[in-house]
Amino acid sequence: MKPKAQRRYKDPLIKPFLKWTGGKRQILPEIKKHLPTYSSSLIYYEPFVGAGAFFFECQPRKAVINDYNYELILSYQIIRNNLNELVNILQKHKENNSEEYFYKVREQDRDLQKYHSMTDIEKVARLIYLNKTCFNGLYRVNSQGMFNVPYGRYKNPTIWDDHVLLSIHKYLNHVNCQITISHGDFAESVKNATKNSFIYFDPQYHSPDNTYFTGYQAGGFGEDEQNRLRDVFVDKTNSGAKCLLSNSDTSFIRTLYNDERFVIIPVKAKRAINSDSAGRGEVDEVLIKNWRD
């Protein structure tokens, strides 16, 4: 019989502060079925944290979260360290919000000298403002890494939620929590994960027919990167870490993880935002884990 997980308090106000294509909020119940038994000594790793839906749902006491998107990771750091200053700038964006103002803010990364002169807090406020006022809340950059989503024409967009940001701030600073926030390559971020670790991999999905959105960063995440991720998954399996991975249900992914140690679990997910209409609605995905219950 599987041992019962230790129960602990979680703050229900802690949830993603950004809209993020591919986020896991609507399939969290399915993912949670495949979590390892909780232990206070377990270290949680999420090398593709994105908007943090699963991380915020789990609220681990010890964690290493990472993403290759610099502005995204900077936002976690600023919410932890400079929340009041961030909210002050967000308030100014809210007061000035209009289509004309949106494009003025969006253009700031076209002038690199001007963009680099901005403070980190200003960069994060810009990211949150654009994310909450752009079309469909879609985060997308072009090949030069410049934000290129048009204005969303919302009547009264909620750019931030004071209660959510404050709850996240308190969690990231809690005396009983050890949360490391890093920016860089996924393989580097999990290099210290061993048998007392749980790693959740949620990369950009394999998308040979462009069914899934892949515009999170310039350069994308092609099959060479999927192969490299598989190698990391195998290496961490050999190290004794428990690993769980989400991806699209394609023959390439199934072949890539065709290993008797791995369990492939089909799941259905609904995608409302995508780069192509074929990717909207119910789609086939898989969860892959390296242990058996």
C-alpha positions in Angstrom: 0.0 0.0 0.0 1.3 3.4 -0.9 2.1 5.5 2.2 -0.1 8.5 2.8 1.6 11.9 2.0 2.2 14.1 5.0 -0.4 16.8 5.1 0.7 20.4 5.3 -0.9 23.9 5.0 -0.8 25.6 1.6 -1.8 29.2 0.9 -4.7 29.0 -1.7 -3.8 32.6 -2.8 -0.5 31.5 -4.2 -1.0 31.0 -8.0 0.5 32.2 -11.3 0.8 36.0 -11.6 1.2 35.8 -15.4 -0.8 34.2 -18.2 1.4 31.6 -19.8 0.7 29.5 -22.9 1.2 25.8 -22.0 0.6 26.4 -18.3 -0.5 23.4 -16.3 -3.3 24.8 -14.2 -6.1 22.9 -16.0 -4.4 19.5 -15.8 -3.0 19.9 -12.2 -5.3 17.2 -10.8 -3.9 14.7 -13.3 -0.3 15.6 -12.6 -0.8 15.5 -8.9 -1.8 11.8 -9.1 1.8 11.0 -10.0 3.7 12.9 -7.3 6.1 11.0 -5.0 5.2 10.8 -1.3 6.0 14.2 0.3 9.0 14.4 2.6 10.2 17.5 4.4 13.7 16.7 3.2 12.7 16.3 -0.5 14.2 19.0 -2.8 11.9 20.1 -5.6 13.4 21.0 -9.0 11.6 22.7 -11.9 14.1 23.7 -14.7 11.3 25.0 -17.0 9.2 26.8 -14.3 7.3 29.1 -16.7 4.4 30.8 -14.8 4.8 28.3 -12.0 1.4 26.7 -11.9 2.7 23.3 -10.6 5.4 24.9 -8.3 2.8 27.1 -6.7 0.4 24.2 -6.3 3.0 22.1 -4.6 4.5 25.0 -2.5 7.6 22.9 -1.6 9.8 24.0 1.3 13.0 23.3 -0.5 13.1 24.1 -4.2 15.3 25.1 -7.2 13.3 26.8 -9.9 14.8 27.9 -13.2 13.9 29.1 -16.7 15.9 30.2 -19.7 13.7 33.3 -20.1 15.6 36.0 -18.2 12.7 38.4 -17.8 10.5 35.7 -16.4 13.1 34.6 -13.8 13.7 38.2 -12.9 10.0 38.6 -12.1 10.3 36.0 -9.4 13.3 37.7 -8.0 11.7 41.1 -8.0 8.4 39.8 -6.4 10.6 38.3 -3.7 12.9 41.3 -3.1 11.1 44.5 -4.3 7.4 44.0 -4.2 6.4 47.5 -3.1 8.4 49.2 -5.8 7.1 46.8 -8.4 3.4 47.6 -7.5 4.1 51.3 -7.6 5.3 51.0 -11.2 2.4 48.7 -12.1 0.0 51.3 -10.8 1.5 53.8 -13.2 1.0 51.4 -16.1 -2.6 50.8 -15.1 -3.3 54.6 -14.9 -1.8 55.1 -18.4 -3.1 52.0 -20.1 -4.4 52.5 -23.7 -3.6 51.1 -27.1 -1.1 53.9 -27.8 0.6 53.5 -24.4 0.8 49.7 -24.9 2.7 50.0 -28.1 5.0 52.7 -26.6 5.9 50.3 -23.8 6.2 47.3 -26.2 8.7 49.3 -28.3 11.1 49.7 -25.4 13.0 46.5 -26.3 13.6 47.6 -29.8 16.1 50.2 -28.5 18.6 48.0 -26.6 20.5 50.9 -25.2 17.3 52.3 -23.7 16.1 48.9 -22.6 19.4 48.1 -20.8 19.1 51.5 -19.0 15.9 50.4 -17.4 16.0 49.0 -13.8 15.2 45.4 -13.2 12.0 46.5 -11.5 10.9 48.5 -14.5 11.7 45.5 -16.8 9.5 43.2 -14.7 6.7 45.7 -14.5 6.8 46.0 -18.3 6.6 42.2 -18.7 3.6 41.9 -16.4 1.8 44.9 -17.9 2.3 43.7 -21.5 1.3 40.1 -20.5 -2.0 41.2 -18.9 -3.0 43.7 -21.6 -1.8 42.0 -24.9 -4.0 39.8 -27.1 -5.0 36.6 -25.3 -2.4 37.1 -22.7 0.0 35.4 -25.1 3.8 35.7 -24.3 5.6 35.5 -27.6 8.9 36.9 -28.9 10.3 37.1 -32.4 13.7 35.7 -33.6 15.5 38.7 -32.0 13.8 38.1 -28.7 11.5 41.1 -28.9 7.9 40.9 -27.6 5.6 41.1 -30.6 2.0 40.4 -29.4 -0.6 43.1 -30.3 -2.8 45.0 -27.9 -5.7 43.0 -26.4 -8.4 45.7 -26.2 -9.6 44.7 -22.7 -12.1 47.1 -21.1 -10.6 46.9 -17.6 -7.7 44.4 -17.4 -6.5 43.1 -14.1 -2.8 43.8 -14.4 -2.0 42.4 -11.0 -3.6 41.1 -7.9 -2.3 42.5 -4.6 -3.3 39.4 -2.6 -1.6 37.0 -5.0 1.7 39.0 -5.3 1.8 39.4 -1.5 1.2 35.7 -0.9 4.0 34.8 -3.4 6.3 37.3 -1.8 5.7 35.9 1.7 6.2 32.3 0.5 9.5 33.0 -1.3 10.8 34.8 1.8 9.4 32.4 4.4 11.9 31.5 7.1 11.1 27.7 6.7 11.6 27.7 3.0 14.7 27.5 0.9 13.8 28.6 -2.6 16.6 29.1 -5.1 15.7 31.1 -8.2 18.1 30.6 -11.2 18.3 31.6 -14.8 20.1 29.4 -17.3 20.3 26.0 -19.1 17.9 23.3 -17.8 20.7 20.7 -17.5 22.8 23.0 -15.3 19.9 23.8 -13.0 19.4 20.1 -12.0 23.1 19.1 -11.8 22.9 18.7 -8.0 19.7 16.7 -8.0 20.2 13.2 -6.5 18.2 10.5 -4.8 16.5 13.0 -2.4 15.2 15.1 -5.3 12.0 15.3 -7.3 12.3 17.0 -10.7 9.4 18.1 -12.8 10.4 18.8 -16.4 7.9 20.9 -18.4 9.8 21.9 -21.6 8.4 23.5 -24.7 6.5 20.7 -26.3 7.6 18.7 -29.3 5.6 20.2 -32.1 6.5 18.9 -35.6 3.3 20.3 -37.1 3.3 23.5 -35.1 0.3 22.3 -33.1 1.8 23.6 -29.9 2.9 27.1 -29.3 6.8 27.4 -29.2 7.4 31.2 -29.1 8.6 31.5 -25.5 12.1 32.4 -26.5 14.2 33.2 -29.6 15.7 29.9 -31.0 12.9 27.6 -29.8 13.3 24.1 -28.4 13.8 21.7 -31.3 14.4 17.9 -31.5 18.1 18.3 -30.7 17.1 19.9 -27.4 14.5 17.2 -26.8 17.2 14.6 -27.2 19.4 16.5 -24.8 16.6 16.7 -22.3 16.1 12.9 -22.6 19.8 12.4 -21.8 19.4 14.6 -18.7 16.3 12.6 -17.7 18.2 9.3 -18.0 21.2 10.7 -16.1 19.0 11.9 -13.2 17.3 8.5 -13.2 20.7 6.9 -12.8 21.4 9.3 -10.0 18.3 8.1 -8.1 16.2 11.3 -8.5 12.4 10.9 -9.2 11.6 12.6 -12.5 8.3 13.5 -14.0 8.0 15.0 -17.5 5.2 16.6 -19.5 5.2 16.6 -23.3 3.1 16.2 -26.4 2.0 12.7 -27.3 4.0 12.1 -30.5 5.7 9.1 -31.9 9.0 10.9 -31.5 8.5 11.5 -27.8 7.3 7.9 -27.2 10.3 6.5 -29.0 12.7 8.9 -27.2 11.5 7.6 -23.8 11.1 4.0 -24.8 12.8 2.6 -21.7 11.5 -0.1 -19.4 12.2 2.1 -16.4 9.8 4.8 -17.6 6.0 4.9 -17.4 4.2 6.8 -20.2 0.8 8.1 -19.2 -1.5 9.6 -21.8 -3.5 12.6 -20.7 -6.0 14.9 -22.4 -5.5 18.7 -22.1 -7.5 21.7 -23.4 -5.5 24.5 -25.0 -7.3 27.8 -25.5 -4.3 29.7 -26.7 -2.0 28.5 -29.5 0.0 29.6 -32.5 -2.3 27.6 -34.8 -6.0 26.9 -34.6 -5.3 23.1 -34.7 -3.7 23.4 -31.3 -6.8 24.8 -29.7 -9.3 22.5 -27.9 -8.5 19.1 -26.6 -5.1 17.7 -27.4 -3.1 14.6 -26.5 -0.3 14.9 -24.1 1.8 12.5 -22.0 3.3 12.4 -18.6 6.5 10.3 -18.3 7.8 9.2 -14.9 10.8 7.1 -13.9 9.3 5.2 -11.0 6.5 2.8 -10.5 4.0 3.1 -7.6 
